[in-house]
């Protein structure tokens, strides 16, 4: 391990959450819309507004719809590549993408299209990786490295990074010189130390929402008292990134940085 601090990437789906991540000491944000759907492509307006005063690198999610298939047809790929062009023009510092074939192998052709459109900006392969065959994980990491991806976001093929920490440790031990393996999914203040210690990662990914701490606060949006909702997610309270949770995570990570 190098002497670098362990970096926290915070996934956000609002301007307020992005500034909370910055205030708490995050190293980078993954900008999405609709984190309740796993994170979709953000709007250009949100990116452009943030870039006016935001200091952290902003990686933009490229995912035009919900769903865990990550199978994109030609029209969807055209939308993804068009979004990329617009987001890059308005200051995106990197991108986050993943595409699979029907047999749950990595779709190298669609990945190549995205890498070409990225114009040299770094691209992360997201948790579509966790839907691939675990027995072929090292082969798939090598393929993603050859395609030009800089990092892979993974929960170690488990519902959460805490459950997949042993697998993440294997991936990091074998590939850390060539590509960054970034644990993510279900990371909270309470389980962060164990995940970092077991995996020995250099970067990790969390939403750092109010609910990721033991003393979380009230929802960050006002709930209108009426029977009308804008979608099923509106039934649940909306939690955003909490700067205090980010700060706690960064403190834990700094204390555990391997030298």
ZANUDREN-880521 format. One record per residue: residue in three letters; y, z, x of N, C-alpha, C in turn. Coordinates in steps of 0.02 Angstrom, whole numbers, padded with zeros to 5 digits. Each point is the difference from the previous one (the first is absolute). Example, Ala and Ser with C-alpha at 12.3 -4.5 7.8 and 13.67 -1.06 7.14 Angstrom:
2
SITE   aa      nv      nw      nu     cav     caw     cau      cv      cw      cu
SITE  Ala  -00284   00390   00660   00059   00000  -00045   00060   00000   00045
SITE  Ser   00053  -00036  -00018   00059   00003   00042   00055   00037  -00039
END
This chain:
259
SITE   aa      nv      nw      nu     cav     caw     cau      cv      cw      cu
SITE  Unk  -00060   00000   00042   00060   00000  -00042   00063   00000   00044
SITE  Unk   00050  -00035  -00024   00063   00000   00036   00041   00061  -00021
SITE  Unk   00058   00007   00032   00042   00057  -00016   00048  -00013  -00057
SITE  Unk  -00009  -00053  -00037   00046  -00016  -00054  -00010   00048  -00059
SITE  Unk   00055   00013  -00036  -00006   00038  -00061  -00041  -00039  -00051
SITE  Unk  -00035   00036  -00043  -00036  -00032  -00055   00050  -00019  -00054
SITE  Unk   00001  -00063  -00018   00051  -00026  -00045  -00023   00003  -00074
SITE  Unk   00046   00016  -00043  -00012   00001  -00072   00034  -00060  -00032
SITE  Unk  -00040  -00042  -00034   00026  -00052  -00044  -00004   00026  -00072
SITE  Unk   00056  -00003  -00036   00001   00023  -00069   00003  -00060  -00046
SITE  Unk  -00045  -00003  -00049   00003  -00053  -00050   00046   00023  -00056
SITE  Unk   00047  -00043  -00019   00051   00017  -00050   00007  -00057  -00050
SITE  Unk   00021   00018  -00061   00012  -00052  -00050   00068   00008  -00034
SITE  Unk   00046   00035   00034   00067   00008  -00026   00049   00011   00057
SITE  Unk   00062  -00013  -00012   00052   00011   00050   00005   00074   00017
SITE  Unk  -00004   00043  -00050   00004   00072   00012  -00056   00024   00045
SITE  Unk  -00061  -00025  -00012  -00057   00019   00042   00009  -00024   00072
SITE  Unk   00027  -00059   00009   00011  -00026   00067   00048   00045   00039
SITE  Unk   00054   00020  -00031   00048   00043   00034  -00028   00070   00012
SITE  Unk  -00044   00023  -00045  -00034   00064   00011  -00045  -00004   00061
SITE  Unk  -00036  -00057   00008  -00043  -00010   00058   00041   00001   00064
SITE  Unk   00056  -00034  -00001   00045  -00003   00058   00026   00070   00017
SITE  Unk   00023   00036  -00051   00027   00067   00010  -00051   00048   00029
SITE  Unk  -00063  -00008  -00021  -00053   00046   00023  -00027  -00015   00069
SITE  Unk   00019  -00057   00029  -00022  -00015   00068  -00057  -00048   00007
SITE  Unk  -00013  -00041  -00053  -00052  -00051   00005   00019  -00052   00053
SITE  Unk  -00050  -00036   00024   00012  -00052   00051   00010  -00069  -00031
SITE  Unk  -00025  -00010  -00060   00000  -00066  -00031  -00014   00009  -00074
SITE  Unk   00022  -00048  -00042  -00021   00001  -00070  -00037  -00065  -00017
SITE  Unk  -00049   00007  -00044  -00031  -00057  -00032   00033  -00005  -00068
SITE  Unk   00038  -00052  -00011   00037  -00008  -00063  -00041  -00040  -00050
SITE  Unk  -00010   00031  -00058  -00040  -00030  -00054   00041   00004  -00065
SITE  Unk  -00028  -00028  -00051   00017   00020  -00069  -00064   00029  -00029
SITE  Unk   00006   00041  -00052  -00058   00022  -00040  -00055   00031   00041
SITE  Unk   00014   00055   00034  -00052   00035   00037  -00055   00025  -00047
SITE  Unk   00017   00011  -00063  -00050   00020  -00050  -00055  -00052  -00009
SITE  Unk   00015  -00062   00020  -00049  -00055  -00002  -00028  -00014   00070
SITE  Unk   00012   00045   00046  -00024  -00010   00068   00050  -00033   00046
SITE  Unk   00059  -00018  -00028   00051  -00032   00040   00000  -00075  -00007
SITE  Unk   00055  -00027  -00028   00008  -00073  -00009   00060  -00023   00041
SITE  Unk   00011  -00065   00003   00056  -00028   00038   00066   00028  -00025
SITE  Unk   00043   00023   00046   00065   00027  -00021   00050  -00056  -00017
SITE  Unk   00054   00019  -00033   00052  -00049  -00014   00044  -00011   00060
SITE  Unk   00027  -00061   00005   00047  -00016   00054   00062   00043  -00006
SITE  Unk   00021   00015  -00062   00059   00041  -00010  -00008   00070   00028
SITE  Unk  -00059   00029  -00008  -00013   00067   00028   00003  -00003   00076
SITE  Unk  -00032  -00049   00030   00001  -00007   00073   00071  -00010   00025
SITE  Unk   00036  -00045  -00031   00068  -00017   00023   00046   00061  -00005
SITE  Unk  -00007   00038  -00053   00041   00060  -00009  -00016   00051   00054
SITE  Unk  -00064   00010   00015  -00019   00048   00052   00025  -00022   00068
SITE  Unk  -00004  -00063   00015   00018  -00024   00068   00074   00009   00014
SITE  Unk   00040   00011  -00050   00072   00011   00011   00013   00064   00040
SITE  Unk  -00043   00051  -00009   00015   00064   00034  -00062   00036   00026
SITE  Unk  -00058  -00028  -00010  -00063   00032   00019  -00014  -00012   00074
SITE  Unk  -00026   00050   00034  -00010  -00006   00073  -00072  -00012   00021
SITE  Unk  -00049   00013  -00044  -00070  -00007   00018  -00025  -00071  -00010
SITE  Unk  -00052  -00021   00037  -00032  -00064  -00014  -00030   00000  -00070
SITE  Unk   00006  -00057  -00034  -00026  -00007  -00069  -00053  -00055   00000
SITE  Unk  -00062   00020  -00014  -00055  -00048  -00009  -00009  -00011  -00075
SITE  Unk  -00001  -00062  -00021  -00004  -00017  -00071  -00072  -00018  -00021
SITE  Unk  -00022   00031  -00053  -00066  -00016  -00029   00001  -00070  -00028
SITE  Unk  -00055  -00037   00008  -00009  -00066  -00029  -00061   00003  -00046
SITE  Unk   00013   00014  -00063  -00054   00007  -00049   00030  -00016  -00068
SITE  Unk  -00014  -00060  -00028   00036  -00023  -00059  -00023   00029  -00066
SITE  Unk  -00057   00036   00001  -00027   00028  -00062  -00046   00057   00017
SITE  Unk  -00016   00039  -00052  -00048   00055   00008  -00071  -00029   00006
SITE  Unk  -00048   00043   00017  -00070  -00021   00004  -00029   00014   00068
SITE  Unk  -00065   00013   00001  -00033   00017   00064  -00044  -00057   00025
SITE  Unk   00011  -00060  -00024  -00040  -00056   00024   00030  -00031   00063
SITE  Unk   00067  -00004   00003   00036  -00032   00056  -00023  -00072   00011
SITE  Unk  -00018  -00031  -00056  -00016  -00072   00000   00061  -00037  -00029
SITE  Unk   00032  -00041   00041   00061  -00033  -00022  -00011  -00075  -00005
SITE  Unk   00021  -00030  -00056  -00006  -00072  -00008   00061  -00034   00032
SITE  Unk   00003  -00066  -00004   00053  -00037   00034   00069   00018  -00025
SITE  Unk   00007   00009  -00066   00065   00017  -00028   00022   00069   00023
SITE  Unk  -00047   00048   00001   00017   00067   00023   00019   00000   00074
SITE  Unk  -00034  -00040   00040   00018  -00004   00071   00069  -00032   00008
SITE  Unk   00015  -00048  -00042   00067  -00030   00003   00053   00053  -00015
SITE  Unk  -00014   00042  -00050   00047   00054  -00017   00007   00049   00059
SITE  Unk  -00056   00017   00031   00001   00047   00057   00042  -00029   00058
SITE  Unk  -00012  -00063   00016   00036  -00032   00056   00074  -00008  -00016
SITE  Unk   00016  -00013  -00063   00070  -00005  -00020   00034   00068   00004
SITE  Unk  -00034   00053  -00024   00026   00067   00007   00012   00017   00073
SITE  Unk  -00047  -00018   00043   00007   00013   00072   00064  -00031   00027
SITE  Unk   00011  -00062  -00018   00058  -00036   00026   00065   00035  -00022
SITE  Unk   00003   00019  -00063   00060   00033  -00026   00010   00069   00031
SITE  Unk  -00054   00038   00005   00004   00067   00029   00019  -00003   00074
SITE  Unk  -00028  -00048   00035   00017  -00007   00071   00074  -00018   00009
SITE  Unk   00024  -00044  -00043   00071  -00020   00003   00047   00059  -00011
SITE  Unk  -00024   00050  -00037   00043   00057  -00018  -00018   00063   00040
SITE  Unk  -00033  -00009   00056  -00005   00055   00048  -00066   00036   00006
SITE  Unk  -00053  -00024  -00031  -00066   00033   00008  -00017   00004   00074
SITE  Unk  -00024   00058   00021  -00019   00010   00070  -00074  -00013   00013
SITE  Unk  -00039  -00007  -00054  -00071  -00013   00005  -00028  -00006  -00070
SITE  Unk  -00065  -00015  -00003  -00033  -00010  -00065  -00067   00035  -00003
SITE  Unk  -00024   00010  -00061  -00065   00032  -00012  -00038  -00045  -00048
SITE  Unk  -00061  -00020   00019  -00036  -00051  -00039  -00075   00009   00009
SITE  Unk  -00038  -00023  -00048  -00072  -00003   00007  -00029  -00050  -00050
SITE  Unk  -00049  -00038   00021  -00034  -00048  -00045  -00074  -00002   00017
SITE  Unk  -00041  -00004  -00052  -00072   00000   00009  -00031  -00062  -00032
SITE  Unk  -00060  -00016   00021  -00042  -00051  -00032  -00041   00034  -00055
SITE  Unk  -00030  -00040  -00044  -00042   00029  -00054  -00057   00045   00026
SITE  Unk  -00024  -00013   00062  -00054   00041   00027   00027   00062   00037
SITE  Unk   00065   00013  -00008   00034   00059   00028   00006  -00003   00076
SITE  Unk  -00002  -00061   00028   00018  -00010   00070   00075  -00016   00002
SITE  Unk   00029   00002   00059   00072  -00013   00007   00012  -00075  -00006
SITE  Unk   00050  -00018  -00040   00018  -00070  -00010   00046  -00022   00057
SITE  Unk  -00031  -00025   00053   00038  -00017   00061   00051  -00055  -00013
SITE  Unk  -00016  -00048  -00044   00046  -00056  -00012   00065   00024  -00032
SITE  Unk  -00006   00044  -00050   00061   00026  -00032   00038   00046   00047
SITE  Unk  -00036   00037   00040   00033   00042   00050   00040  -00043   00050
SITE  Unk  -00029  -00057   00020   00035  -00044   00047   00065  -00026  -00030
SITE  Unk  -00002  -00016  -00065   00061  -00024  -00033   00055   00052   00003
SITE  Unk  -00019   00063  -00012   00049   00054   00001   00025   00012   00071
SITE  Unk  -00045  -00001   00049   00021   00012   00069   00048  -00055   00023
SITE  Unk  -00013  -00062  -00021   00045  -00055   00018   00068   00009  -00031
SITE  Unk   00002   00022  -00063   00063   00009  -00036   00039   00061   00026
SITE  Unk  -00036   00046   00032   00033   00062   00024   00050  -00014   00056
SITE  Unk  -00007  -00056   00034   00048  -00019   00051   00005   00050   00057
SITE  Unk  -00056   00030   00018  -00001   00047   00056   00011   00072  -00020
SITE  Unk   00018   00013  -00063   00008   00070  -00022  -00070   00032  -00005
SITE  Unk  -00005   00065   00013  -00066   00033  -00004  -00027   00003  -00071
SITE  Unk  -00065  -00006  -00006  -00033   00002  -00065  -00058   00051   00003
SITE  Unk  -00002   00042  -00051  -00054   00049  -00009  -00050  -00027  -00050
SITE  Unk  -00064   00008   00013  -00052  -00015  -00050  -00013   00064  -00039
SITE  Unk   00009  -00003  -00066  -00002   00062  -00040  -00071   00020  -00020
SITE  Unk  -00006   00045  -00048  -00064   00031  -00015  -00050  -00046  -00035
SITE  Unk   00015  -00063  -00006  -00052  -00049  -00017  -00057   00005   00051
SITE  Unk   00018   00023   00060  -00051   00011   00053  -00054   00047  -00024
SITE  Unk   00018   00049  -00041  -00049   00051  -00022  -00048  -00028  -00053
SITE  Unk   00012  -00060  -00024  -00046  -00032  -00047  -00051  -00044   00036
SITE  Unk   00009  -00009   00065  -00048  -00041   00038  -00062   00042   00018
SITE  Unk  -00049  -00034   00028  -00063   00033   00017   00009   00045   00061
SITE  Unk  -00012   00065  -00010   00010   00047   00055  -00045  -00016   00060
SITE  Unk  -00059  -00029  -00013  -00045  -00016   00056   00029  -00053   00047
SITE  Unk   00049  -00038  -00026   00031  -00053   00040   00071   00018   00021
SITE  Unk   00016   00065  -00002   00070   00020   00010   00028  -00020   00069
SITE  Unk  -00040   00006   00052   00025  -00018   00066   00012  -00075   00006
SITE  Unk  -00044  -00039  -00029   00008  -00073  -00002   00064  -00019  -00037
SITE  Unk   00013   00035  -00056   00060  -00015  -00040   00064   00020   00036
SITE  Unk  -00002   00056   00036   00058   00020   00040   00015  -00053   00053
SITE  Unk  -00052  -00025   00033   00010  -00052   00051   00031  -00063  -00031
SITE  Unk  -00024  -00019  -00059   00027  -00058  -00034   00075   00009  -00015
SITE  Unk   00018   00059  -00026   00070   00013  -00017   00044   00000   00063
SITE  Unk  -00027   00026   00054   00037  -00001   00063   00011  -00072   00023
SITE  Unk  -00053  -00040  -00004   00006  -00071   00020   00049  -00038  -00044
SITE  Unk   00004   00019  -00064   00046  -00033  -00046   00073   00020   00014
SITE  Unk   00009   00055   00036   00068   00020   00019   00027   00061  -00035
SITE  Unk  -00041   00034  -00040   00024   00061  -00033   00011   00055   00052
SITE  Unk   00052   00039  -00010   00018   00053   00047  -00032   00067  -00017
SITE  Unk  -00016   00010  -00064  -00030   00063  -00020  -00041  -00010  -00064
SITE  Unk  -00045   00047  -00012  -00041   00000  -00060   00009   00067  -00034
SITE  Unk   00017  -00001  -00064   00004   00061  -00041  -00069   00011  -00032
SITE  Unk  -00028   00059   00009  -00068   00013  -00024  -00010   00073  -00017
SITE  Unk  -00044   00011  -00049  -00023   00068  -00016  -00071   00010   00026
SITE  Unk  -00023  -00044   00043  -00067   00006   00028  -00054  -00013  -00052
SITE  Unk   00014  -00047  -00046  -00048  -00022  -00051  -00015   00055  -00052
SITE  Unk   00041   00051  -00003  -00009   00055  -00048   00061   00003  -00045
SITE  Unk  -00005   00037  -00056   00059   00005  -00044   00062   00030   00033
SITE  Unk  -00011   00042   00051   00057   00030   00035  -00013   00000   00075
SITE  Unk   00055   00003   00038  -00006   00001   00073  -00034   00064   00024
SITE  Unk   00008   00055  -00037  -00034   00062   00019  -00076  -00009  -00002
SITE  Unk  -00025  -00034  -00051  -00072  -00012  -00006  -00024  -00051   00051
SITE  Unk   00044  -00046   00019  -00019  -00054   00046   00020   00013   00072
SITE  Unk   00020   00061   00016   00027   00015   00067  -00048  -00015   00056
SITE  Unk  -00065   00013  -00009  -00049  -00013   00053  -00005  -00074   00015
SITE  Unk   00000  -00040  -00053  -00003  -00073   00009   00064  -00025   00033
SITE  Unk   00057   00027  -00021   00064  -00019   00031  -00001   00017   00075
SITE  Unk  -00029   00057   00016  -00004   00020   00070  -00041  -00051   00041
SITE  Unk  -00054  -00025  -00029  -00041  -00050   00034   00040  -00065   00012
SITE  Unk   00036  -00021  -00052   00040  -00061   00006   00054   00007   00053
SITE  Unk   00034   00058  -00001   00055   00011   00047  -00026   00005   00071
SITE  Unk  -00056   00035   00009  -00028   00007   00067  -00018  -00067   00031
SITE  Unk  -00025  -00046  -00041  -00023  -00064   00026   00057  -00051   00008
SITE  Unk   00049   00003  -00044   00049  -00055  -00004   00072   00019   00017
SITE  Unk   00013   00062   00018   00070   00023   00005   00040  -00037   00053
SITE  Unk  -00032  -00031   00048   00038  -00038   00051   00024  -00067  -00027
SITE  Unk  -00032  -00025  -00053   00013  -00068  -00023   00039  -00003  -00066
SITE  Unk  -00008   00050  -00043   00030  -00002  -00066   00007   00072  -00025
SITE  Unk   00051   00013  -00040   00012   00067  -00026  -00040   00009  -00065
SITE  Unk  -00042   00051  -00002  -00035   00019  -00062   00039   00059  -00029
SITE  Unk   00027  -00010  -00059   00046   00048  -00031  -00032   00033  -00061
SITE  Unk  -00021   00064   00005  -00028   00033  -00059   00050   00005  -00057
SITE  Unk  -00025  -00009  -00061   00042   00007  -00059  -00043   00009  -00062
SITE  Unk   00027   00031  -00051  -00030   00014  -00065  -00015   00074  -00007
SITE  Unk   00037   00032  -00044  -00012   00070  -00016   00020   00049   00055
SITE  Unk   00043  -00021   00046   00021   00045   00053   00053   00048  -00026
SITE  Unk  -00012   00064   00009   00045   00052  -00024   00015   00048   00058
SITE  Unk   00050   00043  -00011   00016   00050   00051  -00062   00041   00016
SITE  Unk  -00039   00018  -00051  -00057   00045   00010  -00057  -00030   00040
SITE  Unk  -00009  -00066  -00002  -00057  -00030   00036   00021  -00041   00061
SITE  Unk   00065  -00004   00013   00024  -00044   00053  -00025   00020   00069
SITE  Unk   00002   00064   00016  -00020   00023   00066  -00072  -00020   00016
SITE  Unk  -00045   00010  -00049  -00070  -00018   00011  -00008  -00075   00010
SITE  Unk   00034  -00041  -00041  -00005  -00073   00006   00024  -00023   00068
SITE  Unk   00056   00027   00023   00027  -00020   00065  -00045   00022   00057
SITE  Unk  -00027   00061  -00006  -00043   00026   00053  -00065  -00038   00006
SITE  Unk  -00031  -00015  -00057  -00064  -00036   00000   00009  -00073   00020
SITE  Unk   00049  -00033  -00028   00008  -00073   00011   00032  -00016   00067
SITE  Unk   00043   00044   00025   00040  -00013   00060   00040  -00064  -00007
SITE  Unk   00031  -00008  -00057   00040  -00059  -00014   00069   00005   00032
SITE  Unk   00032  -00057   00010   00068  -00003   00026   00051  -00008  -00056
SITE  Unk  -00023  -00022  -00059   00044  -00008  -00058  -00039   00020  -00062
SITE  Unk   00035   00024  -00051  -00032   00013  -00064   00048  -00019  -00056
SITE  Unk  -00027  -00005  -00061   00036  -00029  -00057  -00006   00047  -00059
SITE  Unk   00056   00017  -00031  -00002   00044  -00058   00060  -00014  -00045
SITE  Unk  -00007   00017  -00064   00057  -00006  -00046   00045   00060   00006
SITE  Unk  -00026   00056   00026   00039   00062   00010   00038   00019  -00063
SITE  Unk  -00034  -00006  -00056   00032   00018  -00064   00002   00075  -00009
SITE  Unk   00038   00021  -00050   00005   00071  -00017  -00069   00032  -00006
SITE  Unk  -00047  -00037  -00029  -00067   00028  -00014  -00042   00008   00062
SITE  Unk   00023  -00026   00058  -00039   00005   00062   00012   00066   00036
SITE  Unk   00038   00044  -00031   00013   00066   00028  -00018   00053  -00051
SITE  Unk  -00008   00061   00024  -00020   00054  -00045   00057   00023  -00045
SITE  Unk   00061  -00016   00019   00059   00025  -00037   00042  -00057  -00028
SITE  Unk  -00036  -00048  -00033   00036  -00060  -00022   00048   00016  -00058
SITE  Unk   00050  -00043  -00006   00054   00011  -00048  -00009  -00044  -00061
SITE  Unk   00051   00000  -00042  -00003  -00037  -00063   00002  -00075   00013
SITE  Unk  -00022  -00042  -00048   00003  -00072   00009   00070  -00024   00016
SITE  Unk   00005  -00057   00035   00065  -00024   00024   00034  -00047  -00048
SITE  Unk  -00030  -00016  -00056   00034  -00039  -00050   00002   00038  -00066
SITE  Unk   00050  -00015  -00040   00009   00034  -00064  -00047  -00029  -00052
SITE  Unk  -00033   00042  -00037  -00045  -00023  -00053   00038   00001  -00066
SITE  Unk   00005  -00058  -00031   00034  -00005  -00064  -00045   00030  -00055
SITE  Unk   00030   00039  -00044  -00038   00031  -00054  -00008  -00049  -00057
SITE  Unk  -00052  -00042   00005  -00014  -00047  -00054  -00072  -00022   00007
SITE  Unk  -00024  -00038  -00049  -00069  -00021   00000  -00011  -00067   00035
SITE  Unk   00053  -00030   00026  -00004  -00066   00031  -00014   00006   00075
SITE  Unk  -00050  -00037   00024  -00012  -00004   00072   00004  -00072   00022
SITE  Unk   00013  -00010   00065   00005  -00067   00028  -00066  -00023   00031
SITE  Unk  -00051   00039  -00007  -00065  -00015   00029  -00040   00063   00006
SITE  Unk  -00065  -00006   00013  -00043   00058  -00001   00018   00051   00054
SITE  Unk   00028  -00023   00056   00018   00047   00053   00057   00046  -00021
SITE  Unk   00040  -00021  -00049   00057   00041  -00021  -00022   00063  -00037
SITE  Unk  -00063   00003  -00019  -00026   00060  -00033   00000   00058   00049
SITE  Unk  -00013  -00015   00064  -00001   00051   00053   00069   00008   00030
SITE  Unk   00017   00059   00025   00064   00008   00033   00004  -00043   00063
SITE  Unk   00060  -00022   00016   00009  -00041   00060   00020   00045   00058
SITE  Unk  -00038  -00001   00054   00016   00038   00060   00021  -00048   00054
SITE  Unk   00053   00017   00035   00022  -00040   00056  -00014   00035   00066
SITE  Unk   00017  -00034   00055  -00007   00030   00066   00048   00059   00005
SITE  Unk  -00025   00054   00030   00039   00062   00008   00015   00009   00074
SITE  Unk   00064   00004   00018   00019   00005   00070  -00030   00062   00033
SITE  Unk  -00008   00054  -00038  -00029   00061   00029  -00074  -00010   00016
SITE  Unk  -00035  -00037  -00042  -00071  -00015   00013  -00005  -00045   00062
SITE  Unk   00043  -00050   00005   00001  -00043   00059   00012   00042   00062
SITE  Unk   00048   00046  -00004   00017   00043   00057  -00060   00042   00022
SITE  Unk  -00036   00029  -00050  -00060   00040   00016  -00052  -00042   00035
SITE  Unk  -00011  -00061  -00025  -00050  -00044   00030   00019  -00020   00071
SITE  Unk   00063  -00016   00010   00024  -00019   00067  -00007   00059   00048
SITE  Unk   00014   00060  -00023  -00007   00060   00042  -00072   00010   00021
SITE  Unk  -00046  -00007  -00047  -00072   00007   00016  -00021  -00054   00050
SITE  Unk   00022  -00062  -00012  -00018  -00056   00044   00028   00011   00070
SITE  Unk   00062   00023   00006   00030   00011   00066  -00036   00055   00038
SITE  Unk  -00022   00051  -00036  -00035   00055   00032  -00069  -00022   00027
SITE  Unk  -00028  -00051  -00033  -00067  -00023   00019   00000  -00062   00044
SITE  Unk   00058  -00026   00016   00002  -00061   00040  -00038   00011   00065
SITE  Unk  -00046  -00045   00014  -00045   00007   00057   00035  -00024   00063
SITE  Unk  -00005   00037   00053   00034  -00016   00063  -00052  -00011   00055
END
